[in-house]
Amino acid sequence: MDSTLGNASDAKIGFHDIKQEVIRRVHRGIWAPGSLLPTEIELAAEFGCARATVNRAMRELAEQGLVERKRKSGTRVKTSPVRYARFEIELVRRAVEDMGAKYRYALVHKSIEAAPDWVISQLSLGPGEQVAHIKCMHYADNRPFQYEERWIIISTVPAILEADLETQSPNEWLLNEVPFTDAEITLSSVAADAALCEFLATSQGTPLFRLERTTWLDSKVVTYVRMTFRQGHSMTTRY
């Protein structure tokens, strides 16, 4: 079976990865409309993950209208898949690998602290709300690709306290471990300051592309992140 995950790095396979692989196979005609998919046990064995991970991926794909699940009959690709204008958060690792580049991640800083006043105001948090403040770098062929600064709300995501972010980025950890129901994104251009010059190997004042995103789980804020990209980066999306 043609599988991009089978050739992926040794990173942990999460439900988001399974979803993207199923979507890829359907779009490429590997699994045609109406065809019966392998069982959850077979997919778990193929991807080297827990059956529960496959189950969650299939449940979300069913909710999105791509597949249809019937008890005792298995899971089939819908004959006429329903299209949803649904926001999907992209893995930075996958974006780099899709460019044909080698991905590398580096944790710069992680601390547990009280949210600064501006974060409390922007996210409508309570006073004294604790956050995990994370700074990290993403590289493509050892060249700076993206600088990420993130605040994760401890009361919503207490598991972040034990998360190993030395080897896995917060972007990937959150997508694999924490669901979200709503997202808000802001796209802008910012002038490189001294810190961004150092991280992204550019000069002071250079215009850089920035994406800011807040996600919620129902009414609770999950995370707010600023992702600033190297000079010349552009983004294309299709719905």
C-alpha positions in Angstrom: 0.0 0.0 0.0 1.3 3.5 -1.0 1.8 5.3 2.3 3.6 8.6 3.1 3.5 7.7 6.8 5.4 4.5 6.2 8.3 6.7 5.1 7.9 9.3 7.7 10.4 10.1 10.4 10.4 8.3 13.7 8.1 10.9 15.2 5.0 9.6 17.0 2.1 8.9 14.7 -1.0 10.8 15.9 -4.6 10.8 14.8 -4.0 14.0 12.7 -1.4 12.1 10.7 -3.8 9.2 10.1 -6.5 11.6 9.0 -4.2 13.3 6.5 -3.1 10.0 5.1 -6.7 8.8 4.6 -7.6 12.1 2.9 -4.5 11.7 0.6 -5.4 8.2 -0.4 -9.0 9.2 -1.2 -7.9 12.2 -3.2 -5.4 10.1 -5.2 -8.0 7.4 -5.9 -6.2 4.8 -3.9 -9.4 4.4 -2.0 -12.2 5.1 -4.4 -15.7 6.4 -3.5 -17.7 3.5 -2.0 -14.7 1.4 -1.3 -14.3 -0.4 2.0 -11.4 0.7 4.1 -9.1 -1.6 6.1 -10.2 -2.3 9.6 -9.0 -0.2 12.5 -6.9 -3.1 13.7 -5.3 -3.4 10.2 -4.6 0.4 10.0 -3.2 0.4 13.5 -0.8 -2.3 12.5 0.2 -0.6 9.3 0.9 2.8 11.0 2.4 1.3 14.2 0.0 3.1 16.5 -2.8 2.3 18.9 -6.2 1.3 17.6 -7.7 4.2 19.6 -5.6 6.7 17.5 -7.1 5.2 14.3 -10.6 5.3 15.8 -10.4 9.0 16.6 -9.2 9.8 13.1 -12.0 7.8 11.6 -14.6 9.4 13.9 -13.5 12.9 12.8 -13.4 12.0 9.1 -17.0 10.7 9.5 -18.0 13.9 11.1 -16.5 15.8 8.2 -18.4 13.7 5.7 -15.5 11.9 4.0 -16.3 8.4 5.2 -19.3 6.5 6.5 -19.1 4.1 9.5 -21.6 1.4 10.0 -21.6 -1.1 12.9 -20.6 -4.6 11.6 -20.2 -3.3 8.1 -17.0 -1.3 8.5 -15.9 2.1 7.2 -16.4 3.1 3.5 -15.5 6.2 1.5 -18.7 8.1 0.9 -19.9 7.9 -2.7 -20.5 11.6 -2.7 -18.3 13.1 0.1 -19.7 16.1 1.8 -17.5 19.2 1.6 -17.1 21.2 4.8 -15.4 24.6 5.1 -13.5 23.2 8.0 -10.2 24.7 9.2 -7.3 22.2 9.4 -4.1 23.1 11.3 -1.1 22.1 9.3 1.9 20.3 10.8 5.0 22.4 10.4 7.0 19.2 9.9 4.7 18.0 7.1 4.9 21.4 5.4 8.7 21.3 5.4 8.8 17.7 4.2 6.3 18.5 1.4 8.8 21.0 0.1 11.3 18.2 -0.3 13.4 19.5 2.6 14.7 17.8 5.7 12.8 19.0 8.9 14.6 19.8 12.1 13.1 21.2 15.3 14.8 22.9 18.3 13.2 23.9 21.6 14.6 27.3 22.6 12.6 28.0 25.9 9.9 26.5 28.0 8.6 27.9 31.3 5.5 27.7 33.4 4.5 31.2 34.5 1.6 33.5 35.1 0.1 34.8 31.9 1.3 38.4 31.1 -1.3 41.1 31.3 -1.5 41.5 27.5 -2.2 37.8 27.1 -4.9 37.9 29.8 -6.5 40.8 28.1 -6.3 39.4 24.5 -7.6 35.9 25.5 -10.1 37.1 28.2 -8.4 34.9 30.8 -8.8 35.1 34.5 -6.2 36.9 36.7 -3.2 34.8 37.6 -4.0 32.2 34.8 -1.0 29.9 34.4 0.5 29.3 31.0 3.3 27.3 29.4 5.4 29.8 27.5 7.3 28.1 24.7 9.7 29.4 22.1 11.1 27.1 19.4 12.6 27.0 15.9 11.7 24.9 12.9 14.3 24.4 10.1 14.2 23.2 6.5 17.5 21.7 5.4 19.1 23.4 8.4 18.0 26.8 7.3 15.6 28.8 9.5 12.0 28.2 8.4 9.8 29.4 11.2 10.2 30.9 14.7 7.3 30.0 17.0 6.3 31.6 20.3 3.4 30.0 22.0 1.3 30.3 25.2 -0.7 27.2 26.3 -3.3 27.5 28.9 -2.6 25.1 31.8 -6.1 24.8 33.1 -7.3 23.7 29.6 -4.3 21.5 28.8 -2.8 20.3 32.1 -0.9 17.5 30.2 1.5 20.0 28.8 3.2 20.0 32.2 4.5 16.5 31.4 4.9 16.8 27.7 8.4 16.2 26.2 9.0 19.1 23.9 12.7 18.5 23.5 12.0 16.1 20.6 8.5 17.0 19.5 7.2 20.5 18.7 4.2 22.0 20.6 2.5 22.3 17.2 2.7 18.5 16.7 2.1 17.6 20.3 -1.1 19.7 20.5 -2.5 18.3 17.2 -1.9 14.8 18.4 -3.2 15.2 21.9 -5.7 18.0 22.2 -8.9 18.6 20.2 -10.1 22.0 19.3 -13.5 23.3 18.3 -12.8 26.9 17.1 -9.8 28.8 15.7 -9.1 32.4 14.8 -6.1 33.4 12.6 -4.6 36.7 11.8 -2.1 37.2 8.9 0.3 40.2 9.0 3.7 41.5 8.1 6.1 42.5 10.8 9.5 44.2 10.8 12.3 42.0 12.1 13.6 43.0 15.5 16.8 42.0 17.1 15.5 38.6 18.3 13.9 37.7 14.9 17.1 38.7 13.2 19.0 36.2 15.3 16.5 33.4 14.9 15.6 33.8 11.2 19.0 35.0 10.0 17.8 38.2 8.5 18.6 41.9 9.0 16.9 44.5 11.2 13.6 45.9 9.7 13.2 43.2 7.1 9.4 42.5 6.5 8.5 39.0 7.6 5.3 37.1 7.3 3.5 36.3 10.6 0.6 34.0 11.4 -1.2 34.4 14.7 -3.6 31.7 15.8 -5.9 31.2 18.8 -7.7 27.9 19.3 -10.5 27.0 21.7 -12.0 23.8 23.1 -15.7 24.9 23.4 -15.4 28.0 25.5 -11.9 27.4 26.9 -8.8 28.8 25.3 -6.3 26.1 24.3 -3.4 28.1 23.0 -2.3 31.3 21.4 0.7 31.2 19.0 2.7 33.6 16.9 4.5 32.0 14.0 7.0 34.2 12.1 8.5 32.9 8.9 11.7 33.4 7.1 12.0 36.2 4.5 10.1 35.5 1.3 7.7 33.0 2.7 4.2 32.9 1.2 1.1 30.8 2.0 -1.6 29.3 -0.3 -4.8 27.7 0.9 -7.6 26.0 -0.9 -11.2 25.3 0.3 
